Amino acid sequence: MKARDKEEYLREYQILKSQGKPFFPYAVLKDSVMAAIVLAVIIAMAIILGAGELSNKADPTTTTYTPRPEWYFFFLFELLRVLKPVWAVPIATIGIPTLCMVLLLLLPFYDRNPERRLERRPIATTAGILTIIAMAYLTYLGATAGPPSEVDLKTSAALEPGKEVVAQSGCLACHKLGDNGNNGPGPELTHIGARLPRNAIARSLQVGPSIMPSYAGLSPQKQEALTAFLASLN
């Protein structure tokens, strides 16, 4: 800003300031009244309508429940899905959101442009637009994402039924399969077909070695599909 423009701005500011009202108590009183009205409306709605449940009640008897966050946390939910390795979880949950928040809070310090028009504030405008786009895109992906029990491995159409059985039967609770599942207590299944022959896999599903439960209760079609899928992982 040129010295002449700055001087003219300060002159106009002083004129407007002399014609206006002090912040206290006028603006404070107005904000306080509005805050009280909003609070009264929220209390009245809570008393009249009651508190609604945010999601379905937890059912300890089901193993197919898919936990999902509220919509305003979908972008963090999707960020965790993008950064799948265990070592990257703190980065996704703490590092990246904190860094972005700090950068936005420090925006007035590294963008000292006195202009108020958006087209004359390229740094602030770009930072705001990119933040909105990133959060909106991640929120959309998180809202449309499938359950965490899904298996991301690409397979042929003939092996898809077996992959669905793996996702629905709780295998990922004890086994690692690609980027999905948990590291134990069962062994990793990513290349199980290269370590065990098909008959041995089928026998393990029937007997249930060690602490693994038996899958003999599955229908013959599901057992065959599950065996075929696991045997193909080589």
NORURDA-V370766 format. One record per backbone hydrogen bond with DSSP energy under -1.0 kcal/mol. NH is the residue of the N-H (numbers start at 1). CO is the residue of the C=O. Records with the same first field share a line. If there is no record, write none. Layout:
BEGIN
NH: CO / CO
END
This chain:
BEGIN
6: 2
7: 3
8: 4
9: 5
10: 6
11: 7
12: 8
13: 9
14: 10
15: 11
16: 12
17: 13
18: 14
19: 15
20: 16
28: 23
29: 25
30: 26
31: 27
32: 28
33: 29
34: 30
35: 31
36: 32
37: 33
38: 34
39: 35
40: 36
41: 37
42: 38
43: 39
44: 40
45: 41
46: 42
47: 43
48: 44
49: 45
62: 59
73: 70
74: 71
77: 73
78: 74
79: 75
80: 76
81: 77
82: 78
83: 79
84: 82
88: 85
89: 86
92: 88
93: 89
94: 90
95: 90
96: 91
98: 94
99: 95
100: 96
101: 97
102: 98
103: 99
104: 100
105: 101
106: 102
109: 106
110: 106
111: 107
120: 117
121: 118
125: 121
126: 122
127: 123
128: 124
129: 125
130: 126
131: 127
132: 128
133: 129
134: 130
135: 131
136: 132
137: 133
138: 134
139: 135
140: 136
141: 137
142: 138
143: 139
144: 140
150: 147
159: 156
163: 159
164: 160
165: 161
166: 162
167: 163
168: 164
169: 165
171: 166
173: 170
174: 171
175: 171
177: 180
180: 177
182: 175
184: 182
186: 174
189: 176
192: 189
193: 233
194: 191
196: 192
201: 197
202: 198
203: 199
204: 200
205: 201
206: 202
207: 203
208: 204
212: 209
215: 205
218: 215
223: 219
224: 220
225: 221
226: 222
227: 223
228: 224
229: 225
230: 226
231: 227
232: 228
233: 230
234: 232
END
